[in-house]
Amino acid sequence: MIGGAKQALLIAAIVGVAMGISGCREDEQGRPMVKQKGLYEGQPDETLSEDTRSALRARTEGQKF
């Protein structure tokens, strides 16, 4: 009975290690783990063309009270 418990514990340990290793994706390696408060570290927004800005201004004109 004790041999079966050791075997089950060994299998559980192997499965746990395998799951832990598979959770380390390549694209997550090297990313910052500590974030600086108030600092946006994402991709910069693309600028809007003047035509898009004019269209947005025209859409909001009807929403003013």
N, CA, C and O atoms as a DFTB+ gen file, in Angstrom:
260 C
 N C O
     1  1       0.817      -1.203       0.000
     2  2       0.000       0.000       0.000
     3  2       0.855       1.258       0.000
     4  3       0.535       2.235      -0.676
     5  1       1.952       1.228       0.768
     6  2       2.808       2.399       0.827
     7  2       3.507       2.606      -0.518
     8  3       3.702       3.746      -0.942
     9  1       3.880       1.536      -1.182
    10  2       4.502       1.641      -2.503
    11  2       3.574       2.306      -3.503
    12  3       4.027       3.082      -4.345
    13  1       2.281       2.014      -3.424
    14  2       1.300       2.636      -4.320
    15  2       1.164       4.119      -4.052
    16  3       0.974       4.900      -4.985
    17  1       1.259       4.526      -2.777
    18  2       1.166       5.940      -2.422
    19  2       2.376       6.690      -2.949
    20  3       2.244       7.813      -3.436
    21  1       3.559       6.081      -2.856
    22  2       4.770       6.717      -3.369
    23  2       4.703       6.867      -4.882
    24  3       5.131       7.876      -5.441
    25  1       4.161       5.847      -5.531
    26  2       4.042       5.893      -6.985
    27  2       3.054       6.988      -7.397
    28  3       3.308       7.731      -8.344
    29  1       1.935       7.085      -6.688
    30  2       0.953       8.119      -6.997
    31  2       1.533       9.508      -6.759
    32  3       1.277      10.429      -7.534
    33  1       2.315       9.661      -5.690
    34  2       2.946      10.945      -5.401
    35  2       3.969      11.298      -6.478
    36  3       4.069      12.457      -6.883
    37  1       4.718      10.318      -6.937
    38  2       5.699      10.542      -7.994
    39  2       5.010      10.965      -9.293
    40  3       5.464      11.891      -9.965
    41  1       3.939      10.302      -9.635
    42  2       3.191      10.647     -10.854
    43  2       2.613      12.056     -10.739
    44  3       2.662      12.830     -11.694
    45  1       2.061      12.390      -9.558
    46  2       1.515      13.732      -9.352
    47  2       2.610      14.784      -9.467
    48  3       2.380      15.854     -10.030
    49  1       3.802      14.495      -8.941
    50  2       4.915      15.439      -9.033
    51  2       5.352      15.627     -10.480
    52  3       5.619      16.750     -10.908
    53  1       5.426      14.547     -11.224
    54  2       5.819      14.640     -12.638
    55  2       4.802      15.449     -13.429
    56  3       5.174      16.289     -14.249
    57  1       3.525      15.200     -13.187
    58  2       2.472      15.948     -13.878
    59  2       2.543      17.427     -13.500
    60  3       2.393      18.298     -14.357
    61  1       2.772      17.709     -12.213
    62  2       2.876      19.100     -11.770
    63  2       4.031      19.836     -12.412
    64  3       3.882      20.984     -12.829
    65  1       5.183      19.188     -12.495
    66  2       6.344      19.809     -13.135
    67  2       6.080      20.019     -14.621
    68  3       6.428      21.063     -15.172
    69  1       5.472      19.039     -15.265
    70  2       5.173      19.170     -16.696
    71  2       4.209      20.330     -16.947
    72  3       4.371      21.075     -17.914
    73  1       3.223      20.480     -16.090
    74  2       2.276      21.592     -16.252
    75  2       2.966      22.931     -15.992
    76  3       2.691      23.916     -16.676
    77  1       3.847      22.965     -15.021
    78  2       4.574      24.199     -14.729
    79  2       5.473      24.622     -15.870
    80  3       5.545      25.806     -16.200
    81  1       6.154      23.677     -16.472
    82  2       7.041      23.987     -17.593
    83  2       6.239      24.414     -18.822
    84  3       6.652      25.324     -19.540
    85  1       5.118      23.777     -19.066
    86  2       4.321      24.126     -20.244
    87  2       3.664      25.494     -20.099
    88  3       3.241      26.082     -21.095
    89  1       3.571      26.012     -18.868
    90  2       2.984      27.331     -18.656
    91  2       3.927      28.469     -18.995
    92  3       3.511      29.627     -19.006
    93  1       5.180      28.167     -19.271
    94  2       6.182      29.188     -19.596
    95  2       6.250      29.350     -21.108
    96  3       7.079      28.720     -21.764
    97  1       5.390      30.183     -21.657
    98  2       5.385      30.384     -23.104
    99  2       6.570      31.231     -23.535
   100  3       7.038      32.088     -22.786
   101  1       7.042      30.989     -24.724
   102  2       8.219      31.685     -25.251
   103  2       7.958      33.185     -25.372
   104  3       8.852      33.979     -25.082
   105  1       6.754      33.598     -25.795
   106  2       6.485      35.018     -25.990
   107  2       6.350      35.784     -24.675
   108  3       6.322      37.015     -24.688
   109  1       6.265      35.089     -23.544
   110  2       6.178      35.761     -22.257
   111  2       7.543      35.917     -21.592
   112  3       7.647      36.547     -20.540
   113  1       8.559      35.367     -22.177
   114  2       9.897      35.450     -21.593
   115  2      10.479      36.837     -21.841
   116  3      10.351      37.381     -22.938
   117  1      11.111      37.398     -20.836
   118  2      11.768      38.686     -20.987
   119  2      10.851      39.881     -20.833
   120  3      11.314      41.013     -20.972
   121  1       9.583      39.688     -20.555
   122  2       8.692      40.839     -20.388
   123  2       8.836      41.382     -18.969
   124  3       9.166      40.625     -18.056
   125  1       8.596      42.664     -18.768
   126  2       8.759      43.239     -17.428
   127  2       7.704      42.693     -16.469
   128  3       6.524      42.603     -16.808
   129  1       8.142      42.337     -15.289
   130  2       7.231      41.802     -14.282
   131  2       6.744      42.885     -13.333
   132  3       5.718      42.712     -12.677
   133  1       7.461      43.995     -13.250
   134  2       7.081      45.091     -12.373
   135  2       6.692      46.272     -13.254
   136  3       7.483      46.724     -14.082
   137  1       5.498      46.758     -13.074
   138  2       5.011      47.885     -13.865
   139  2       5.227      49.183     -13.109
   140  3       5.140      49.218     -11.881
   141  1       5.510      50.249     -13.847
   142  2       5.654      51.559     -13.237
   143  2       4.301      52.248     -13.246
   144  3       3.642      52.321     -14.283
   145  1       3.892      52.747     -12.109
   146  2       2.592      53.388     -11.967
   147  2       2.517      54.638     -12.848
   148  3       3.405      55.490     -12.814
   149  1       1.454      54.731     -13.627
   150  2       1.215      55.897     -14.454
   151  2       1.977      55.922     -15.767
   152  3       1.912      56.923     -16.481
   153  1       2.693      54.871     -16.113
   154  2       3.478      54.834     -17.345
   155  2       2.872      53.801     -18.288
   156  3       2.839      52.611     -17.973
   157  1       2.393      54.253     -19.443
   158  2       1.839      53.349     -20.447
   159  2       2.976      52.760     -21.265
   160  3       3.746      53.496     -21.882
   161  1       3.084      51.453     -21.272
   162  2       4.192      50.794     -21.960
   163  2       3.752      50.058     -23.219
   164  3       4.518      49.270     -23.775
   165  1       2.529      50.306     -23.673
   166  2       2.027      49.624     -24.860
   167  2       2.460      50.318     -26.143
   168  3       3.255      51.258     -26.127
   169  1       1.927      49.843     -27.233
   170  2       2.227      50.427     -28.531
   171  2       1.594      51.817     -28.633
   172  3       0.478      52.014     -28.152
   173  1       2.281      52.783     -29.246
   174  2       1.687      54.116     -29.400
   175  2       0.511      54.072     -30.368
   176  3       0.489      53.283     -31.313
   177  1      -0.465      54.938     -30.109
   178  2      -1.630      55.029     -30.990
   179  2      -1.211      55.631     -32.334
   180  3      -0.308      56.464     -32.410
   181  1      -1.886      55.191     -33.375
   182  2      -1.607      55.775     -34.683
   183  2      -2.392      57.077     -34.801
   184  3      -3.492      57.197     -34.263
   185  1      -1.826      58.040     -35.499
   186  2      -2.484      59.335     -35.630
   187  2      -3.649      59.223     -36.610
   188  3      -3.625      58.431     -37.552
   189  1      -4.663      60.038     -36.358
   190  2      -5.847      60.051     -37.228
   191  2      -5.621      61.037     -38.368
   192  3      -5.004      62.087     -38.187
   193  1      -6.121      60.688     -39.520
   194  2      -6.023      61.603     -40.657
   195  2      -7.008      62.756     -40.447
   196  3      -7.938      62.656     -39.646
   197  1      -6.792      63.826     -41.165
   198  2      -7.674      64.992     -41.019
   199  2      -9.090      64.652     -41.464
   200  3     -10.049      65.180     -40.899
   201  1      -9.249      63.778     -42.467
   202  2     -10.588      63.367     -42.908
   203  2     -11.319      62.618     -41.797
   204  3     -12.505      62.852     -41.567
   205  1     -10.611      61.714     -41.103
   206  2     -11.214      60.965     -40.006
   207  2     -11.586      61.889     -38.867
   208  3     -12.656      61.749     -38.273
   209  1     -10.708      62.835     -38.556
   210  2     -11.002      63.796     -37.491
   211  2     -12.216      64.648     -37.832
   212  3     -13.048      64.918     -36.966
   213  1     -12.324      65.074     -39.085
   214  2     -13.485      65.867     -39.516
   215  2     -14.765      65.054     -39.412
   216  3     -15.795      65.569     -38.979
   217  1     -14.707      63.787     -39.807
   218  2     -15.883      62.919     -39.714
   219  2     -16.298      62.718     -38.258
   220  3     -17.490      62.693     -37.955
   221  1     -15.342      62.578     -37.368
   222  2     -15.666      62.419     -35.950
   223  2     -16.261      63.695     -35.367
   224  3     -17.191      63.641     -34.562
   225  1     -15.720      64.849     -35.775
   226  2     -16.284      66.127     -35.307
   227  2     -17.729      66.281     -35.789
   228  3     -18.590      66.746     -35.042
   229  1     -17.991      65.890     -37.033
   230  2     -19.348      65.996     -37.570
   231  2     -20.310      65.072     -36.825
   232  3     -21.464      65.441     -36.607
   233  1     -19.870      63.906     -36.438
   234  2     -20.724      62.976     -35.691
   235  2     -21.061      63.501     -34.311
   236  3     -22.156      63.257     -33.805
   237  1     -20.127      64.224     -33.692
   238  2     -20.368      64.698     -32.320
   239  2     -21.143      66.014     -32.284
   240  3     -21.639      66.399     -31.225
   241  1     -21.259      66.705     -33.405
   242  2     -22.000      67.962     -33.419
   243  2     -23.443      67.769     -32.973
   244  3     -23.981      68.627     -32.273
   245  1     -24.073      66.690     -33.349
   246  2     -25.466      66.447     -32.980
   247  2     -25.642      66.008     -31.537
   248  3     -26.774      65.890     -31.068
   249  1     -24.565      65.768     -30.832
   250  2     -24.653      65.281     -29.452
   251  2     -24.485      66.393     -28.431
   252  3     -24.595      66.145     -27.231
   253  1     -24.223      67.609     -28.879
   254  2     -24.044      68.709     -27.941
   255  2     -25.398      69.190     -27.432
   256  3     -26.368      69.252     -28.187
   257  1     -25.455      69.524     -26.159
   258  2     -26.712      69.993     -25.552
   259  2     -26.660      71.468     -25.293
   260  3     -27.625      72.040     -24.787
